[in-house]
């Protein structure tokens, strides 16, 4: 595996420093009291550098999500079975993808707790979360269609996954360690997964 170039490493470091600065400021002052200028100053970068990586301060809060989704989607696209998936198989596939999203979201427990609190307190962040979730469901639908799933299966399995995620998130509250088990339990309650092999 080749080492990323110095330029790539510097860009990654600058992006990470912006994210770290934003989360610290959100924790200290609250979301509404933090501006892009505050974040840039704390990260010791210019506003232009901030906007090279992020469109606004909301985007910082959701940093890395799209990359994780794209990576997971690419891996699932490569997993083709020998026949089109029925609903149980499709549900098993989207369950795995959903649990991987949970693992990524809770990788940093402190950030997860803060982000969940901010989302709960700010409707615009809740709206953005809902849009991201719909995008993930649409991506799952597309992958299932590519794998030959019937249109009904390709539409239903991701919506069930979204419902399981939403239910699991509600049960878990702001406990990052409880998110994945609560989501997995919601899938299990459906009783539609194929038997374990």
KETORTOR-166798 format. One record per residue: residue number from 0; residue in three letters; x, y, z of N, C-alpha, C in turn. Coordinates in steps of 0.02 Angstrom, whole numbers, plus 50000, padded with zeros to 5 digits. Layout:
N
+-----+--------+-------+-------+-------+-------+-------+-------+-------+-------+-------+
| num | residu |   n_X |   n_Y |   n_Z |  ca_X |  ca_Y |  ca_Z |   c_X |   c_Y |   c_Z |
+-----+--------+-------+-------+-------+-------+-------+-------+-------+-------+-------+
| NUM |    ALA |     X |     Y |     Z |     X |     Y |     Z |     X |     Y |     Z |
...
+-----+--------+-------+-------+-------+-------+-------+-------+-------+-------+-------+
END
This chain:
197
+-----+--------+-------+-------+-------+-------+-------+-------+-------+-------+-------+
| num | residu |   n_X |   n_Y |   n_Z |  ca_X |  ca_Y |  ca_Z |   c_X |   c_Y |   c_Z |
+-----+--------+-------+-------+-------+-------+-------+-------+-------+-------+-------+
|   0 |    UNK | 50042 | 49941 | 50000 | 50000 | 50000 | 50000 | 50044 | 50062 | 50000 |
|   1 |    UNK | 50032 | 50107 | 49953 | 50074 | 50166 | 49947 | 50053 | 50219 | 49997 |
|   2 |    UNK | 50102 | 50257 | 50020 | 50091 | 50312 | 50067 | 50061 | 50371 | 50029 |
|   3 |    UNK | 50009 | 50404 | 50056 | 49983 | 50464 | 50022 | 50037 | 50517 | 50017 |
|   4 |    UNK | 50033 | 50558 | 49967 | 50082 | 50611 | 49957 | 50078 | 50661 | 50014 |
|   5 |    UNK | 50131 | 50701 | 50021 | 50134 | 50752 | 50073 | 50075 | 50800 | 50066 |
|   6 |    UNK | 50059 | 50819 | 50004 | 50004 | 50865 | 49992 | 49937 | 50835 | 50017 |
|   7 |    UNK | 49926 | 50772 | 50001 | 49864 | 50738 | 50023 | 49862 | 50735 | 50099 |
|   8 |    UNK | 49918 | 50719 | 50130 | 49920 | 50715 | 50204 | 49907 | 50783 | 50235 |
|   9 |    UNK | 49934 | 50836 | 50206 | 49922 | 50903 | 50232 | 49849 | 50923 | 50225 |
|  10 |    UNK | 49819 | 50906 | 50169 | 49748 | 50922 | 50158 | 49705 | 50884 | 50209 |
|  11 |    UNK | 49721 | 50821 | 50219 | 49683 | 50780 | 50267 | 49691 | 50809 | 50337 |
|  12 |    UNK | 49751 | 50829 | 50354 | 49764 | 50857 | 50421 | 49725 | 50922 | 50430 |
|  13 |    UNK | 49725 | 50966 | 50379 | 49688 | 51029 | 50384 | 49613 | 51015 | 50393 |
|  14 |    UNK | 49587 | 50968 | 50355 | 49516 | 50951 | 50361 | 49500 | 50925 | 50431 |
|  15 |    UNK | 49543 | 50880 | 50456 | 49533 | 50852 | 50523 | 49537 | 50906 | 50576 |
|  16 |    UNK | 49582 | 50954 | 50568 | 49588 | 51008 | 50617 | 49527 | 51053 | 50617 |
|  17 |    UNK | 49497 | 51063 | 50559 | 49435 | 51102 | 50555 | 49379 | 51065 | 50591 |
|  18 |    UNK | 49373 | 51001 | 50579 | 49321 | 50961 | 50612 | 49330 | 50962 | 50688 |
|  19 |    UNK | 49392 | 50951 | 50710 | 49407 | 50951 | 50782 | 49390 | 51019 | 50813 |
|  20 |    UNK | 49410 | 51073 | 50780 | 49396 | 51140 | 50805 | 49321 | 51152 | 50810 |
|  21 |    UNK | 49285 | 51132 | 50759 | 49212 | 51142 | 50759 | 49179 | 51105 | 50817 |
|  22 |    UNK | 49196 | 51042 | 50826 | 49165 | 51004 | 50880 | 49182 | 51033 | 50948 |
|  23 |    UNK | 49243 | 51055 | 50957 | 49261 | 51086 | 51021 | 49221 | 51149 | 51033 |
|  24 |    UNK | 49215 | 51191 | 50982 | 49176 | 51252 | 50989 | 49102 | 51238 | 51001 |
|  25 |    UNK | 49075 | 51189 | 50965 | 49004 | 51172 | 50975 | 48993 | 51149 | 51048 |
|  26 |    UNK | 49041 | 51111 | 51074 | 49035 | 51087 | 51143 | 49041 | 51145 | 51193 |
|  27 |    UNK | 49085 | 51192 | 51179 | 49098 | 51248 | 51225 | 49042 | 51300 | 51223 |
|  28 |    UNK | 49021 | 51319 | 51163 | 48976 | 51377 | 51156 | 48905 | 51360 | 51134 |
|  29 |    UNK | 48896 | 51302 | 51106 | 48832 | 51285 | 51076 | 48835 | 51300 | 51001 |
|  30 |    UNK | 48795 | 51265 | 50964 | 48796 | 51269 | 50891 | 48781 | 51339 | 50865 |
|  31 |    UNK | 48730 | 51371 | 50892 | 48708 | 51437 | 50866 | 48760 | 51492 | 50877 |
|  32 |    UNK | 48801 | 51484 | 50928 | 48849 | 51537 | 50945 | 48915 | 51530 | 50908 |
|  33 |    UNK | 48921 | 51481 | 50865 | 48984 | 51469 | 50829 | 48976 | 51488 | 50756 |
|  34 |    UNK | 49022 | 51527 | 50730 | 49021 | 51546 | 50659 | 49077 | 51510 | 50622 |
|  35 |    UNK | 49073 | 51513 | 50557 | 49126 | 51485 | 50515 | 49192 | 51520 | 50531 |
|  36 |    UNK | 49190 | 51585 | 50541 | 49251 | 51623 | 50559 | 49281 | 51597 | 50624 |
|  37 |    UNK | 49238 | 51581 | 50673 | 49263 | 51554 | 50737 | 49298 | 51487 | 50726 |
|  38 |    UNK | 49267 | 51445 | 50685 | 49296 | 51379 | 50672 | 49364 | 51386 | 50637 |
|  39 |    UNK | 49365 | 51428 | 50586 | 49428 | 51439 | 50548 | 49482 | 51466 | 50594 |
|  40 |    UNK | 49465 | 51513 | 50637 | 49514 | 51542 | 50683 | 49540 | 51489 | 50731 |
|  41 |    UNK | 49496 | 51449 | 50760 | 49517 | 51397 | 50807 | 49561 | 51345 | 50772 |
|  42 |    UNK | 49545 | 51329 | 50710 | 49584 | 51280 | 50672 | 49648 | 51309 | 50643 |
|  43 |    UNK | 49654 | 51376 | 50650 | 49712 | 51412 | 50623 | 49718 | 51405 | 50547 |
|  44 |    UNK | 49660 | 51414 | 50515 | 49658 | 51415 | 50442 | 49616 | 51475 | 50421 |
|  45 |    UNK | 49622 | 51494 | 50358 | 49581 | 51549 | 50333 | 49511 | 51525 | 50315 |
|  46 |    UNK | 49466 | 51573 | 50306 | 49397 | 51556 | 50286 | 49397 | 51521 | 50218 |
|  47 |    UNK | 49443 | 51541 | 50174 | 49446 | 51510 | 50108 | 49463 | 51436 | 50115 |
|  48 |    UNK | 49509 | 51421 | 50160 | 49527 | 51351 | 50173 | 49467 | 51313 | 50200 |
|  49 |    UNK | 49430 | 51344 | 50247 | 49370 | 51312 | 50273 | 49323 | 51293 | 50216 |
|  50 |    UNK | 49309 | 51341 | 50172 | 49261 | 51329 | 50118 | 49288 | 51283 | 50064 |
|  51 |    UNK | 49353 | 51270 | 50064 | 49380 | 51221 | 50018 | 49356 | 51151 | 50037 |
|  52 |    UNK | 49344 | 51141 | 50102 | 49324 | 51075 | 50127 | 49250 | 51070 | 50143 |
|  53 |    UNK | 49220 | 51125 | 50164 | 49151 | 51122 | 50188 | 49110 | 51181 | 50161 |
|  54 |    UNK | 49048 | 51169 | 50144 | 49005 | 51222 | 50119 | 48977 | 51266 | 50174 |
|  55 |    UNK | 48970 | 51239 | 50235 | 48944 | 51277 | 50291 | 48960 | 51238 | 50355 |
|  56 |    UNK | 48940 | 51266 | 50412 | 48958 | 51233 | 50475 | 48916 | 51169 | 50486 |
|  57 |    UNK | 48858 | 51164 | 50455 | 48819 | 51102 | 50459 | 48859 | 51044 | 50430 |
|  58 |    UNK | 48891 | 51057 | 50373 | 48928 | 51005 | 50339 | 48984 | 50976 | 50383 |
|  59 |    UNK | 49013 | 51018 | 50425 | 49066 | 50994 | 50469 | 49039 | 50941 | 50516 |
|  60 |    UNK | 48978 | 50953 | 50540 | 48947 | 50906 | 50587 | 48936 | 50838 | 50556 |
|  61 |    UNK | 48926 | 50836 | 50490 | 48913 | 50773 | 50455 | 48974 | 50750 | 50415 |
|  62 |    UNK | 49032 | 50777 | 50432 | 49094 | 50762 | 50394 | 49108 | 50687 | 50393 |
|  63 |    UNK | 49126 | 50663 | 50336 | 49146 | 50593 | 50328 | 49089 | 50546 | 50315 |
|  64 |    UNK | 49027 | 50566 | 50330 | 48971 | 50520 | 50320 | 48965 | 50498 | 50247 |
|  65 |    UNK | 48968 | 50545 | 50201 | 48959 | 50528 | 50131 | 49015 | 50483 | 50107 |
|  66 |    UNK | 49076 | 50495 | 50130 | 49133 | 50452 | 50111 | 49121 | 50381 | 50136 |
|  67 |    UNK | 49097 | 50375 | 50199 | 49083 | 50308 | 50227 | 49028 | 50273 | 50187 |
|  68 |    UNK | 48976 | 50311 | 50171 | 48920 | 50282 | 50132 | 48945 | 50260 | 50064 |
|  69 |    UNK | 48984 | 50301 | 50031 | 49010 | 50284 | 49965 | 49054 | 50221 | 49968 |
|  70 |    UNK | 49096 | 50217 | 50020 | 49139 | 50159 | 50028 | 49098 | 50095 | 50040 |
|  71 |    UNK | 49049 | 50100 | 50085 | 49006 | 50043 | 50099 | 48967 | 50022 | 50037 |
|  72 |    UNK | 48941 | 50071 | 50001 | 48903 | 50056 | 49940 | 48946 | 50020 | 49889 |
|  73 |    UNK | 49008 | 50043 | 49882 | 49053 | 50011 | 49834 | 49065 | 49938 | 49853 |
|  74 |    UNK | 49074 | 49926 | 49917 | 49086 | 49857 | 49940 | 49024 | 49814 | 49928 |
|  75 |    UNK | 48965 | 49841 | 49941 | 48904 | 49802 | 49933 | 48887 | 49791 | 49859 |
|  76 |    UNK | 48906 | 49839 | 49817 | 48895 | 49829 | 49745 | 48935 | 49768 | 49720 |
|  77 |    UNK | 48992 | 49757 | 49750 | 49035 | 49702 | 49729 | 49010 | 49634 | 49754 |
|  78 |    UNK | 48964 | 49634 | 49801 | 48938 | 49571 | 49830 | 48877 | 49547 | 49792 |
|  79 |    UNK | 48888 | 49514 | 49738 | 48831 | 49487 | 49700 | 48823 | 49413 | 49715 |
|  80 |    UNK | 48761 | 49394 | 49728 | 48747 | 49323 | 49739 | 48736 | 49288 | 49673 |
|  81 |    UNK | 48722 | 49224 | 49676 | 48711 | 49186 | 49614 | 48640 | 49192 | 49589 |
|  82 |    UNK | 48596 | 49224 | 49628 | 48528 | 49236 | 49606 | 48503 | 49301 | 49636 |
|  83 |    UNK | 48452 | 49331 | 49606 | 48426 | 49394 | 49633 | 48401 | 49385 | 49705 |
|  84 |    UNK | 48413 | 49433 | 49748 | 48392 | 49426 | 49818 | 48317 | 49434 | 49826 |
|  85 |    UNK | 48288 | 49389 | 49866 | 48219 | 49398 | 49888 | 48220 | 49445 | 49948 |
|  86 |    UNK | 48162 | 49457 | 49978 | 48159 | 49504 | 50033 | 48203 | 49484 | 50092 |
|  87 |    UNK | 48204 | 49421 | 50114 | 48248 | 49404 | 50171 | 48322 | 49418 | 50156 |
|  88 |    UNK | 48344 | 49399 | 50096 | 48415 | 49410 | 50078 | 48430 | 49485 | 50071 |
|  89 |    UNK | 48384 | 49521 | 50040 | 48393 | 49594 | 50033 | 48395 | 49627 | 50101 |
|  90 |    UNK | 48353 | 49605 | 50146 | 48352 | 49633 | 50213 | 48417 | 49618 | 50250 |
|  91 |    UNK | 48444 | 49558 | 50241 | 48508 | 49541 | 50272 | 48563 | 49587 | 50245 |
|  92 |    UNK | 48561 | 49601 | 50181 | 48611 | 49644 | 50150 | 48606 | 49716 | 50177 |
|  93 |    UNK | 48545 | 49743 | 50180 | 48539 | 49812 | 50204 | 48550 | 49816 | 50280 |
|  94 |    UNK | 48537 | 49761 | 50315 | 48553 | 49759 | 50387 | 48628 | 49768 | 50397 |
|  95 |    UNK | 48667 | 49731 | 50359 | 48739 | 49736 | 50365 | 48763 | 49807 | 50350 |
|  96 |    UNK | 48736 | 49836 | 50298 | 48755 | 49904 | 50279 | 48735 | 49954 | 50334 |
|  97 |    UNK | 48675 | 49946 | 50362 | 48651 | 49990 | 50414 | 48693 | 49985 | 50477 |
|  98 |    UNK | 48712 | 49924 | 50496 | 48754 | 49915 | 50555 | 48824 | 49944 | 50544 |
|  99 |    UNK | 48849 | 49941 | 50482 | 48913 | 49972 | 50467 | 48909 | 50048 | 50474 |
| 100 |    UNK | 48852 | 50076 | 50453 | 48842 | 50149 | 50462 | 48840 | 50166 | 50536 |
| 101 |    UNK | 48808 | 50124 | 50577 | 48807 | 50135 | 50649 | 48877 | 50134 | 50678 |
| 102 |    UNK | 48918 | 50086 | 50656 | 48986 | 50082 | 50681 | 49026 | 50144 | 50663 |
| 103 |    UNK | 49017 | 50169 | 50602 | 49052 | 50230 | 50582 | 49029 | 50290 | 50621 |
| 104 |    UNK | 48964 | 50294 | 50634 | 48936 | 50352 | 50669 | 48958 | 50355 | 50742 |
| 105 |    UNK | 48972 | 50298 | 50771 | 48989 | 50295 | 50843 | 49063 | 50283 | 50855 |
| 106 |    UNK | 49103 | 50287 | 50802 | 49175 | 50275 | 50809 | 49205 | 50321 | 50862 |
| 107 |    UNK | 49183 | 50383 | 50863 | 49205 | 50431 | 50915 | 49144 | 50444 | 50959 |
| 108 |    UNK | 49139 | 50409 | 51016 | 49079 | 50415 | 51058 | 49063 | 50486 | 51081 |
| 109 |    UNK | 49114 | 50524 | 51098 | 49101 | 50593 | 51120 | 49070 | 50635 | 51066 |
| 110 |    UNK | 49096 | 50629 | 51005 | 49067 | 50666 | 50949 | 48996 | 50643 | 50935 |
| 111 |    UNK | 48984 | 50578 | 50940 | 48917 | 50551 | 50928 | 48867 | 50583 | 50977 |
| 112 |    UNK | 48884 | 50583 | 51041 | 48839 | 50611 | 51092 | 48825 | 50684 | 51078 |
| 113 |    UNK | 48878 | 50722 | 51064 | 48868 | 50793 | 51050 | 48826 | 50803 | 50988 |
| 114 |    UNK | 48841 | 50766 | 50935 | 48804 | 50774 | 50873 | 48730 | 50757 | 50883 |
| 115 |    UNK | 48716 | 50703 | 50919 | 48646 | 50684 | 50932 | 48610 | 50739 | 50970 |
| 116 |    UNK | 48644 | 50769 | 51019 | 48613 | 50823 | 51058 | 48599 | 50884 | 51013 |
| 117 |    UNK | 48648 | 50901 | 50971 | 48639 | 50958 | 50927 | 48582 | 50945 | 50877 |
| 118 |    UNK | 48578 | 50884 | 50851 | 48525 | 50867 | 50804 | 48457 | 50873 | 50838 |
| 119 |    UNK | 48453 | 50849 | 50900 | 48390 | 50853 | 50937 | 48369 | 50925 | 50951 |
| 120 |    UNK | 48418 | 50969 | 50961 | 48404 | 51038 | 50979 | 48394 | 51085 | 50919 |
| 121 |    UNK | 48412 | 51064 | 50859 | 48410 | 51108 | 50801 | 48374 | 51074 | 50743 |
| 122 |    UNK | 48313 | 51097 | 50729 | 48273 | 51065 | 50676 | 48308 | 51062 | 50609 |
| 123 |    UNK | 48348 | 51113 | 50593 | 48382 | 51112 | 50528 | 48433 | 51055 | 50523 |
| 124 |    UNK | 48463 | 51037 | 50580 | 48509 | 50980 | 50580 | 48470 | 50914 | 50576 |
| 125 |    UNK | 48412 | 50913 | 50607 | 48369 | 50854 | 50600 | 48346 | 50844 | 50528 |
| 126 |    UNK | 48331 | 50899 | 50494 | 48311 | 50895 | 50423 | 48369 | 50868 | 50381 |
| 127 |    UNK | 48429 | 50892 | 50396 | 48487 | 50868 | 50358 | 48499 | 50794 | 50371 |
| 128 |    UNK | 48490 | 50773 | 50433 | 48497 | 50702 | 50450 | 48447 | 50660 | 50411 |
| 129 |    UNK | 48385 | 50683 | 50408 | 48333 | 50647 | 50372 | 48349 | 50642 | 50298 |
| 130 |    UNK | 48376 | 50696 | 50269 | 48396 | 50694 | 50198 | 48452 | 50643 | 50187 |
| 131 |    UNK | 48501 | 50642 | 50232 | 48556 | 50593 | 50226 | 48529 | 50522 | 50231 |
| 132 |    UNK | 48481 | 50511 | 50276 | 48452 | 50444 | 50283 | 48414 | 50424 | 50221 |
| 133 |    UNK | 48377 | 50471 | 50191 | 48341 | 50455 | 50129 | 48389 | 50440 | 50073 |
| 134 |    UNK | 48445 | 50476 | 50071 | 48496 | 50463 | 50020 | 48526 | 50393 | 50029 |
| 135 |    UNK | 48538 | 50373 | 50091 | 48564 | 50306 | 50104 | 48514 | 50254 | 50082 |
| 136 |    UNK | 48450 | 50264 | 50097 | 48398 | 50217 | 50076 | 48394 | 50212 | 50000 |
| 137 |    UNK | 48400 | 50269 | 49966 | 48399 | 50269 | 49893 | 48460 | 50232 | 49865 |
| 138 |    UNK | 48517 | 50240 | 49898 | 48578 | 50204 | 49876 | 48568 | 50129 | 49885 |
| 139 |    UNK | 48538 | 50108 | 49941 | 48525 | 50037 | 49953 | 48477 | 50010 | 49899 |
| 140 |    UNK | 48426 | 50049 | 49883 | 48378 | 50028 | 49832 | 48414 | 50017 | 49765 |
| 141 |    UNK | 48456 | 50064 | 49748 | 48494 | 50059 | 49685 | 48538 | 49997 | 49683 |
| 142 |    UNK | 48572 | 49982 | 49738 | 48615 | 49923 | 49742 | 48574 | 49860 | 49734 |
| 143 |    UNK | 48517 | 49857 | 49768 | 48475 | 49797 | 49763 | 48449 | 49788 | 49692 |
| 144 |    UNK | 48431 | 49842 | 49660 | 48409 | 49837 | 49590 | 48466 | 49811 | 49546 |
| 145 |    UNK | 48526 | 49836 | 49557 | 48584 | 49813 | 49519 | 48595 | 49738 | 49530 |
| 146 |    UNK | 48578 | 49714 | 49589 | 48586 | 49642 | 49604 | 48527 | 49600 | 49580 |
| 147 |    UNK | 48480 | 49633 | 49546 | 48425 | 49596 | 49516 | 48364 | 49587 | 49560 |
| 148 |    UNK | 48360 | 49622 | 49617 | 48302 | 49616 | 49661 | 48240 | 49643 | 49625 |
| 149 |    UNK | 48183 | 49613 | 49640 | 48120 | 49637 | 49613 | 48109 | 49709 | 49638 |
| 150 |    UNK | 48074 | 49750 | 49598 | 48063 | 49820 | 49619 | 48033 | 49827 | 49688 |
| 151 |    UNK | 47986 | 49783 | 49706 | 47954 | 49787 | 49772 | 48005 | 49774 | 49827 |
| 152 |    UNK | 48048 | 49725 | 49816 | 48099 | 49707 | 49865 | 48150 | 49764 | 49871 |
| 153 |    UNK | 48171 | 49790 | 49813 | 48221 | 49843 | 49813 | 48195 | 49907 | 49847 |
| 154 |    UNK | 48130 | 49917 | 49844 | 48100 | 49975 | 49877 | 48087 | 49963 | 49951 |
| 155 |    UNK | 48063 | 49903 | 49968 | 48042 | 49889 | 50037 | 48100 | 49878 | 50085 |
| 156 |    UNK | 48150 | 49840 | 50066 | 48204 | 49822 | 50112 | 48239 | 49885 | 50139 |
| 157 |    UNK | 48257 | 49934 | 50098 | 48289 | 49994 | 50125 | 48243 | 50034 | 50171 |
| 158 |    UNK | 48179 | 50035 | 50156 | 48133 | 50072 | 50200 | 48127 | 50037 | 50267 |
| 159 |    UNK | 48128 | 49970 | 50267 | 48127 | 49933 | 50330 | 48192 | 49946 | 50368 |
| 160 |    UNK | 48248 | 49950 | 50332 | 48312 | 49964 | 50364 | 48310 | 50034 | 50396 |
| 161 |    UNK | 48283 | 50081 | 50362 | 48277 | 50149 | 50388 | 48233 | 50150 | 50451 |
| 162 |    UNK | 48178 | 50112 | 50449 | 48134 | 50108 | 50508 | 48171 | 50075 | 50567 |
| 163 |    UNK | 48209 | 50023 | 50553 | 48247 | 49990 | 50606 | 48300 | 50036 | 50635 |
| 164 |    UNK | 48333 | 50075 | 50592 | 48383 | 50122 | 50616 | 48349 | 50175 | 50660 |
| 165 |    UNK | 48293 | 50201 | 50637 | 48258 | 50254 | 50675 | 48235 | 50227 | 50742 |
| 166 |    UNK | 48207 | 50166 | 50743 | 48184 | 50136 | 50805 | 48242 | 50122 | 50852 |
| 167 |    UNK | 48296 | 50094 | 50824 | 48354 | 50079 | 50865 | 48386 | 50141 | 50894 |
| 168 |    UNK | 48388 | 50194 | 50855 | 48415 | 50258 | 50878 | 48373 | 50286 | 50935 |
| 169 |    UNK | 48306 | 50279 | 50929 | 48262 | 50303 | 50982 | 48272 | 50264 | 51046 |
| 170 |    UNK | 48280 | 50198 | 51040 | 48290 | 50155 | 51099 | 48358 | 50170 | 51130 |
| 171 |    UNK | 48410 | 50179 | 51089 | 48478 | 50190 | 51114 | 48486 | 50257 | 51147 |
| 172 |    UNK | 48445 | 50306 | 51128 | 48454 | 50373 | 51156 | 48521 | 50400 | 51134 |
| 173 |    UNK | 48556 | 50430 | 51181 | 48621 | 50459 | 51162 | 48679 | 50414 | 51183 |
| 174 |    UNK | 48665 | 50349 | 51193 | 48718 | 50301 | 51212 | 48747 | 50270 | 51149 |
| 175 |    UNK | 48808 | 50289 | 51130 | 48837 | 50263 | 51068 | 48846 | 50187 | 51070 |
| 176 |    UNK | 48860 | 50160 | 51128 | 48871 | 50087 | 51133 | 48806 | 50049 | 51122 |
| 177 |    UNK | 48749 | 50081 | 51132 | 48685 | 50047 | 51124 | 48656 | 50052 | 51054 |
| 178 |    UNK | 48684 | 50095 | 51012 | 48654 | 50106 | 50946 | 48652 | 50043 | 50903 |
| 179 |    UNK | 48709 | 50014 | 50889 | 48711 | 49955 | 50845 | 48670 | 49897 | 50874 |
| 180 |    UNK | 48677 | 49880 | 50938 | 48634 | 49826 | 50965 | 48560 | 49840 | 50961 |
| 181 |    UNK | 48541 | 49903 | 50972 | 48469 | 49921 | 50968 | 48444 | 49916 | 50897 |
| 182 |    UNK | 48484 | 49937 | 50848 | 48465 | 49932 | 50778 | 48461 | 49859 | 50758 |
| 183 |    UNK | 48510 | 49819 | 50778 | 48510 | 49747 | 50762 | 48448 | 49714 | 50792 |
| 184 |    UNK | 48430 | 49732 | 50853 | 48371 | 49703 | 50885 | 48308 | 49721 | 50847 |
| 185 |    UNK | 48305 | 49782 | 50820 | 48246 | 49803 | 50781 | 48241 | 49760 | 50718 |
| 186 |    UNK | 48297 | 49747 | 50684 | 48296 | 49702 | 50626 | 48272 | 49633 | 50647 |
| 187 |    UNK | 48297 | 49608 | 50703 | 48279 | 49540 | 50725 | 48204 | 49535 | 50739 |
| 188 |    UNK | 48175 | 49589 | 50764 | 48103 | 49588 | 50780 | 48059 | 49582 | 50718 |
| 189 |    UNK | 48087 | 49601 | 50661 | 48048 | 49594 | 50599 | 48034 | 49521 | 50583 |
| 190 |    UNK | 48079 | 49477 | 50602 | 48069 | 49405 | 50590 | 48073 | 49387 | 50516 |
| 191 |    UNK | 48106 | 49429 | 50475 | 48107 | 49417 | 50403 | 48177 | 49397 | 50377 |
| 192 |    UNK | 48226 | 49399 | 50421 | 48294 | 49384 | 50399 | 48301 | 49310 | 50383 |
| 193 |    UNK | 48344 | 49293 | 50336 | 48355 | 49222 | 50321 | 48389 | 49189 | 50381 |
| 194 |    UNK | 48381 | 49123 | 50388 | 48414 | 49088 | 50443 | 48489 | 49095 | 50438 |
| 195 |    UNK | 48523 | 49100 | 50496 | 48596 | 49106 | 50497 | 48625 | 49040 | 50471 |
| 196 |    UNK | 48681 | 49048 | 50433 | 48713 | 48987 | 50406 | 48776 | 48971 | 50444 |
+-----+--------+-------+-------+-------+-------+-------+-------+-------+-------+-------+
END
